[in-house]
Amino acid sequence: MIGSATVLFDKWRWEYRQLTGKAYFVNRPTSYWPVGSLMDLPYLSYRLSTYCMKIASIYYCRECRVSHHRRIKNLKNAFIENPRNLRGAVSSREIGILEDYSHKNIIKKPEHLVSLSRMATEIRKEWKNGRRLTVSFLGGKKEVKDRIIRHAKIWMEYANIEFDFRQRKKPADVRIAFDSEDGSWSLLGTELLSEDKSLPTMNFGWLTPRTDDLEYNRVVLHEFGHTLGCIHEHERPDNGIPWDKPKVYAYYKKTDGWSKEEVDEQVFSKYDITQIRANKLDKKSIMMYPVPEQLTRGNFHIGWNNGLSEGDKKFIARLYPKK
């Protein structure tokens, strides 16, 4: 899904996007934010209600349909990496079709492609427990890279996954770029295996040596959470967000010219419950984005989350249990 959202605070603009399956967000000061205030980021750890939040714009661009070929390739790589990624009621016949394609690169009958397409929508994208993921940087300043490494390794305290940042000649599993025009994003879990080895799988577009450490923690943990296979928490079917739909419909009709059906698809769509691994919604999750009160009913809002919640720690420990 391609999407974008921007929330303007008195001192901060937050922008969230998804682009070709890549979840990312961009933080940068507003035009009237004086230079030097960037270091005042601990202020943002307060509840949203402690300061005035103004909506500048919230955009959810049209969903970018991943090609049929790419979806099937993602299915193959996810199954080879971890057969337990296959969810739901799958017959022995369908497993045989998937095994033929995954291990022999064979699709015997046209109707078998239909079965593969269905399984592609239901596959998880989690790594094999105990996996060592190699990580490399495509450029970047040493101080920035060192800080990314330090924050990314926090996941390793709770998950039986290793992020290996040692330099190597071969392309790494996780390839981090620093394109200032491309925000911050990461591919999801085993989708990394389908990406061209010459291309990045993650991007940090605005982290600098001057960026506050709280912001490093929030952004790096979030993107590496995607690399581990974690989805956005606010897209759960049980998110409980009381959207004020008339306001949302009116807003996007005015700003994007969207029909009601387009808003339903781009803003209100959610994961199917069968795609959810955690038992309940975690509003404090690092994978949860803020929700502005201006487009919800009542005084509902969700504030900033700047570190792993207790729910995050327990979830990732169950997903990748240490022996």
ChimeraX attribute file (.defattr): number of C-alpha atoms within 10 A of each C-alpha:
attribute: neighborCount
match mode: 1-to-1
recipient: residues
	/A:1	18
	/A:2	18
	/A:3	24
	/A:4	20
	/A:5	19
	/A:6	19
	/A:7	20
	/A:8	19
	/A:9	18
	/A:10	13
	/A:11	21
	/A:12	20
	/A:13	22
	/A:14	20
	/A:15	21
	/A:16	22
	/A:17	24
	/A:18	23
	/A:19	19
	/A:20	13
	/A:21	19
	/A:22	21
	/A:23	26
	/A:24	26
	/A:25	25
	/A:26	23
	/A:27	19
	/A:28	14
	/A:29	17
	/A:30	14
	/A:31	10
	/A:32	9
	/A:33	14
	/A:34	10
	/A:35	9
	/A:36	8
	/A:37	11
	/A:38	15
	/A:39	14
	/A:40	11
	/A:41	16
	/A:42	12
	/A:43	11
	/A:44	19
	/A:45	14
	/A:46	13
	/A:47	13
	/A:48	18
	/A:49	12
	/A:50	10
	/A:51	13
	/A:52	10
	/A:53	18
	/A:54	14
	/A:55	15
	/A:56	12
	/A:57	16
	/A:58	22
	/A:59	20
	/A:60	20
	/A:61	19
	/A:62	18
	/A:63	16
	/A:64	13
	/A:65	12
	/A:66	11
	/A:67	9
	/A:68	11
	/A:69	10
	/A:70	15
	/A:71	19
	/A:72	22
	/A:73	20
	/A:74	24
	/A:75	30
	/A:76	25
	/A:77	18
	/A:78	28
	/A:79	24
	/A:80	18
	/A:81	18
	/A:82	16
	/A:83	17
	/A:84	15
	/A:85	19
	/A:86	18
	/A:87	14
	/A:88	11
	/A:89	7
	/A:90	11
	/A:91	9
	/A:92	9
	/A:93	11
	/A:94	15
	/A:95	15
	/A:96	11
	/A:97	19
	/A:98	25
	/A:99	18
	/A:100	14
	/A:101	20
	/A:102	19
	/A:103	11
	/A:104	9
	/A:105	11
	/A:106	13
	/A:107	16
	/A:108	11
	/A:109	9
	/A:110	8
	/A:111	9
	/A:112	16
	/A:113	16
	/A:114	11
	/A:115	16
	/A:116	21
	/A:117	15
	/A:118	12
	/A:119	22
	/A:120	21
	/A:121	14
	/A:122	16
	/A:123	21
	/A:124	26
	/A:125	27
	/A:126	24
	/A:127	25
	/A:128	19
	/A:129	17
	/A:130	14
	/A:131	13
	/A:132	14
	/A:133	16
	/A:134	18
	/A:135	20
	/A:136	22
	/A:137	20
	/A:138	13
	/A:139	11
	/A:140	15
	/A:141	12
	/A:142	11
	/A:143	12
	/A:144	17
	/A:145	18
	/A:146	11
	/A:147	17
	/A:148	20
	/A:149	16
	/A:150	12
	/A:151	19
	/A:152	19
	/A:153	19
	/A:154	17
	/A:155	21
	/A:156	16
	/A:157	12
	/A:158	19
	/A:159	22
	/A:160	20
	/A:161	23
	/A:162	17
	/A:163	19
	/A:164	16
	/A:165	17
	/A:166	9
	/A:167	12
	/A:168	10
	/A:169	6
	/A:170	9
	/A:171	17
	/A:172	21
	/A:173	20
	/A:174	25
	/A:175	20
	/A:176	22
	/A:177	21
	/A:178	22
	/A:179	15
	/A:180	13
	/A:181	11
	/A:182	17
	/A:183	22
	/A:184	29
	/A:185	30
	/A:186	27
	/A:187	27
	/A:188	24
	/A:189	21
	/A:190	28
	/A:191	22
	/A:192	22
	/A:193	18
	/A:194	18
	/A:195	16
	/A:196	10
	/A:197	15
	/A:198	10
	/A:199	13
	/A:200	22
	/A:201	25
	/A:202	26
	/A:203	26
	/A:204	27
	/A:205	19
	/A:206	18
	/A:207	26
	/A:208	16
	/A:209	13
	/A:210	11
	/A:211	15
	/A:212	15
	/A:213	16
	/A:214	15
	/A:215	19
	/A:216	22
	/A:217	21
	/A:218	18
	/A:219	27
	/A:220	24
	/A:221	23
	/A:222	31
	/A:223	27
	/A:224	25
	/A:225	23
	/A:226	24
	/A:227	25
	/A:228	23
	/A:229	20
	/A:230	25
	/A:231	22
	/A:232	18
	/A:233	22
	/A:234	22
	/A:235	20
	/A:236	20
	/A:237	17
	/A:238	14
	/A:239	15
	/A:240	11
	/A:241	17
	/A:242	14
	/A:243	19
	/A:244	14
	/A:245	17
	/A:246	11
	/A:247	14
	/A:248	20
	/A:249	19
	/A:250	16
	/A:251	18
	/A:252	20
	/A:253	15
	/A:254	10
	/A:255	11
	/A:256	13
	/A:257	13
	/A:258	17
	/A:259	13
	/A:260	15
	/A:261	9
	/A:262	17
	/A:263	23
	/A:264	15
	/A:265	14
	/A:266	18
	/A:267	19
	/A:268	14
	/A:269	12
	/A:270	16
	/A:271	15
	/A:272	12
	/A:273	10
	/A:274	9
	/A:275	16
	/A:276	17
	/A:277	13
	/A:278	17
	/A:279	8
	/A:280	12
	/A:281	18
	/A:282	18
	/A:283	20
	/A:284	21
	/A:285	22
	/A:286	26
	/A:287	26
	/A:288	21
	/A:289	21
	/A:290	17
	/A:291	18
	/A:292	20
	/A:293	21
	/A:294	17
	/A:295	21
	/A:296	18
	/A:297	14
	/A:298	11
	/A:299	11
	/A:300	15
	/A:301	18
	/A:302	18
	/A:303	19
	/A:304	19
	/A:305	22
	/A:306	21
	/A:307	22
	/A:308	20
	/A:309	16
	/A:310	11
	/A:311	18
	/A:312	21
	/A:313	16
	/A:314	15
	/A:315	18
	/A:316	21
	/A:317	18
	/A:318	15
	/A:319	20
	/A:320	20
	/A:321	15
	/A:322	14
	/A:323	6
